[in-house]
Structures are given as C-alpha cells and as structure tokens.
Amino acid sequence: MVDIEKASAAMKMFLEAIGEDPNREGLKETPMRVAKMYNELTAGYDDCPQEHLKKVFSVENSELVIVKDIEFFSLCEHHLLPFFGKVHIAYIPEEKVVGLSKLARCVETFARRLQIQEKMTTQIANTIDETLKPIGIMVVVEAEHTCMTMRGIKKVGSSTVTFATRGKFKEDSNLRKEVLDLIKC
C-alpha cells in the first residue's frame, strides 16, 4: 500500500524540481492524483498470486490448456515508465486445472509491481508450476516498453518477447513450437 501523503509530497517536490509551480491551477491536485495512481499501479504488492490458483478442479485427462492474449500493463523498475502487452500461458495439467480467470489474476498480480519483463515472465511460470504442479508450463510475454519507444533510442513499434518453460515444455521443442503456432507468436 502506497503512503499517499508521502508520495503526494514527493510529487510536489518533483514538480518543483523540474521548474513547475505545483500551486498553479492545472497542477494543484496533480500530486495527490499521481500518488493515488501509483497506489493502483502497484497494487500487486498487496496481492498473493498463489491465492488465485488455490481453487482447482479435477480433470480426467492431461490435455494442453492455453489461455492467450491476457493483456497487461506494468511499470519498468528502471524508469517507472509503462510497458504493456500480452501474456500467453500454456500448461498440461496433472489431474487438476484452475479457473481460466485465475491465470489472468496471477498475471495481474505480478504486472502491478515495479517490474522487468524477464522477471515477470519467470515469476508467472514459477508460481503456476509450484502451485498447480502441471506436467509442463510455458509462459510467453510480448510487450512494448515506453522506456525504449518514447525516450532513449526511440524505436516505436519495437517489441520484446520473453519465454519461460518448465517440465515437458522445457524438454520437448516440438511441443513449444506447437504452442507458438497456436498463439501466433
């Protein structure tokens, strides 16, 4: 939970540091708005991803499950600028599956923290692997980083793709290819 008062005071000092007048009409409420915004954007620190994956359902088979195009927004821990995109999760259950929306909630928990994409991809895969104990898990994250598109090298439209594989997906390149073909990555 963000200390709203402290964050608001810091934002007021930041506005002064860049030469702005935090008391001018358009900025009077900005420090408080920004503090509340960061409270929302970093709400993942107050959430436990394993909790979302606790309620499982028994299944008789172990067929591939894919949830693709889970949209997310996160903040780069290096510049506090947004990165956003889609997460694709494929897993082969070991007699139990989780509600599909729970996978999206797991993604949201990690995305709502100061983050780097590589770490987020691994965190999602590890959490699902440790909690559900599937035969295999593959997480693919595609994202655009505004720290690369609006500053620095300014390469608009570039994207970064990261992968994390566990179990059968780590061992079987044909299975990885099948998943990538199905998600069109």
C-alpha positions as CSV (number, residue, x, y, z in Angstrom):
1,M,0.0,0.0,0.0
2,V,1.4,3.4,-1.0
3,D,1.8,6.0,1.6
4,I,-0.4,8.5,-0.2
5,E,0.6,11.6,1.8
6,K,4.3,10.9,1.4
7,A,4.0,10.1,-2.3
8,S,2.0,13.3,-2.8
9,A,4.6,15.4,-1.0
10,A,7.3,13.8,-3.1
11,M,5.4,14.5,-6.3
12,K,5.0,18.1,-5.3
13,M,8.8,18.3,-4.8
14,F,9.4,16.6,-8.2
15,L,7.2,19.2,-9.9
16,E,9.2,22.0,-8.3
17,A,12.5,20.2,-9.3
18,I,11.5,20.3,-13.0
19,G,10.7,24.0,-12.7
20,E,6.9,23.8,-12.4
21,D,4.7,25.6,-10.0
22,P,2.7,22.9,-8.1
23,N,0.3,25.6,-7.0
24,R,-0.8,26.6,-10.5
25,E,-4.4,25.7,-11.4
26,G,-3.7,22.7,-13.6
27,L,-1.2,21.2,-11.1
28,K,-2.9,21.8,-7.7
29,E,-4.3,18.3,-7.4
30,T,-1.7,16.5,-9.5
31,P,0.5,15.3,-6.6
32,M,-2.5,13.6,-5.0
33,R,-3.7,12.2,-8.3
34,V,-0.3,10.8,-9.1
35,A,0.0,9.2,-5.6
36,K,-3.4,7.6,-6.0
37,M,-2.4,6.4,-9.5
38,Y,0.7,4.7,-8.2
39,N,-1.3,3.1,-5.4
40,E,-3.4,1.5,-8.1
41,L,-0.5,0.6,-10.5
42,T,1.5,-1.1,-7.7
43,A,-1.4,-2.9,-6.0
44,G,0.3,-6.2,-6.8
45,Y,2.5,-5.9,-3.8
46,D,-0.7,-6.4,-1.6
47,D,-1.8,-9.4,-3.6
48,C,-0.7,-13.1,-3.3
49,P,-0.7,-14.8,-6.7
50,Q,-0.8,-18.3,-5.2
51,E,-4.2,-17.4,-3.6
52,H,-5.7,-17.0,-7.0
53,L,-4.5,-20.5,-8.0
54,K,-5.7,-22.4,-4.9
55,K,-9.2,-23.4,-6.1
56,V,-8.7,-26.2,-8.6
57,F,-11.0,-28.6,-10.4
58,S,-10.2,-32.3,-11.1
59,V,-9.9,-33.5,-14.7
60,E,-9.5,-37.0,-16.1
61,N,-7.1,-36.1,-18.9
62,S,-3.9,-34.2,-19.3
63,E,-4.6,-32.3,-22.5
64,L,-3.0,-28.9,-23.4
65,V,-4.7,-25.8,-22.0
66,I,-3.8,-22.4,-23.5
67,V,-5.0,-19.0,-22.3
68,K,-3.7,-16.4,-24.7
69,D,-3.8,-12.7,-25.2
70,I,-4.1,-11.8,-21.5
71,E,-3.5,-8.0,-21.7
72,F,-1.4,-6.4,-19.0
73,F,0.2,-3.0,-18.1
74,S,3.2,-2.7,-15.8
75,L,5.9,-0.2,-14.8
76,C,9.5,-0.6,-15.7
77,E,11.5,-0.6,-12.5
78,H,14.4,1.3,-14.2
79,H,12.5,4.3,-15.4
80,L,9.0,4.0,-13.9
81,L,7.6,4.1,-17.4
82,P,4.9,1.8,-18.6
83,F,5.4,-1.4,-20.6
84,F,2.4,-3.3,-21.8
85,G,1.4,-6.2,-23.9
86,K,0.0,-9.7,-23.8
87,V,0.8,-12.9,-21.8
88,H,0.1,-16.3,-23.2
89,I,0.0,-19.3,-20.8
90,A,0.1,-22.9,-21.9
91,Y,0.1,-25.8,-19.5
92,I,-0.6,-29.5,-19.3
93,P,-2.5,-30.3,-16.2
94,E,-1.7,-33.1,-13.8
95,E,-5.3,-34.1,-12.9
96,K,-6.2,-30.6,-11.8
97,V,-7.0,-27.3,-13.6
98,V,-7.6,-23.8,-12.3
99,G,-10.3,-21.4,-13.4
100,L,-9.1,-19.6,-16.5
101,S,-9.7,-16.1,-15.0
102,K,-7.4,-17.1,-12.1
103,L,-4.5,-17.3,-14.5
104,A,-5.2,-13.7,-15.6
105,R,-5.4,-12.7,-12.0
106,C,-1.9,-14.2,-11.4
107,V,-0.6,-12.2,-14.3
108,E,-2.2,-9.0,-13.0
109,T,-0.6,-9.5,-9.6
110,F,2.9,-9.6,-11.0
111,A,2.2,-6.8,-13.6
112,R,1.1,-4.5,-10.8
113,R,4.6,-4.2,-9.3
114,L,7.7,-2.4,-10.4
115,Q,9.0,-4.9,-12.8
116,I,11.1,-6.1,-15.7
117,Q,9.6,-8.3,-18.3
118,E,12.1,-11.1,-18.0
119,K,11.5,-11.4,-14.2
120,M,7.7,-11.1,-14.6
121,T,7.7,-14.0,-17.2
122,T,9.7,-16.2,-14.8
123,Q,7.5,-15.3,-11.8
124,I,4.3,-16.2,-13.6
125,A,5.8,-19.6,-14.7
126,N,7.2,-20.4,-11.3
127,T,4.1,-19.6,-9.5
128,I,1.9,-21.7,-11.7
129,D,4.4,-24.5,-11.7
130,E,4.8,-24.5,-7.9
131,T,1.1,-24.2,-7.2
132,L,-0.6,-26.4,-9.8
133,K,2.3,-28.8,-10.3
134,P,1.4,-29.4,-14.0
135,I,3.2,-31.8,-16.4
136,G,4.5,-28.7,-18.1
137,I,4.1,-24.9,-18.3
138,M,5.1,-22.3,-20.9
139,V,4.6,-18.6,-20.5
140,V,5.2,-16.2,-23.4
141,V,5.1,-12.4,-22.8
142,E,5.1,-9.9,-25.7
143,A,5.4,-6.3,-24.7
144,E,6.2,-2.8,-25.8
145,H,8.4,-0.7,-23.5
146,T,7.8,3.0,-23.4
147,C,11.3,3.5,-21.9
148,M,12.6,2.3,-25.3
149,T,9.9,3.9,-27.5
150,M,9.4,7.4,-26.0
151,R,12.9,8.1,-24.7
152,G,16.4,6.8,-25.2
153,I,16.7,5.1,-28.6
154,K,13.0,6.0,-29.5
155,K,12.2,2.8,-31.6
156,V,8.4,3.0,-31.7
157,G,6.7,-0.3,-32.6
158,S,9.5,-2.5,-31.3
159,S,8.5,-5.3,-29.0
160,T,10.2,-7.7,-26.7
161,V,9.2,-11.4,-26.4
162,T,10.2,-13.5,-23.4
163,F,9.7,-17.2,-22.6
164,A,9.7,-19.4,-19.5
165,T,9.3,-23.1,-19.8
166,R,9.1,-25.8,-17.2
167,G,8.6,-29.6,-17.3
168,K,7.5,-31.1,-20.6
169,F,7.8,-27.8,-22.4
170,K,11.4,-27.5,-21.5
171,E,12.2,-30.9,-22.8
172,D,10.1,-31.0,-26.0
173,S,10.9,-28.5,-28.7
174,N,8.0,-29.8,-30.9
175,L,5.5,-29.0,-28.1
176,R,7.0,-25.5,-27.7
177,K,6.6,-25.0,-31.5
178,E,3.0,-26.2,-31.4
179,V,2.2,-23.7,-28.7
180,L,3.9,-20.9,-30.5
181,D,2.0,-21.8,-33.7
182,L,-1.3,-21.8,-31.8
183,I,-0.7,-18.4,-30.2
184,K,0.8,-17.0,-33.4
185,C,3.8,-15.6,-31.7
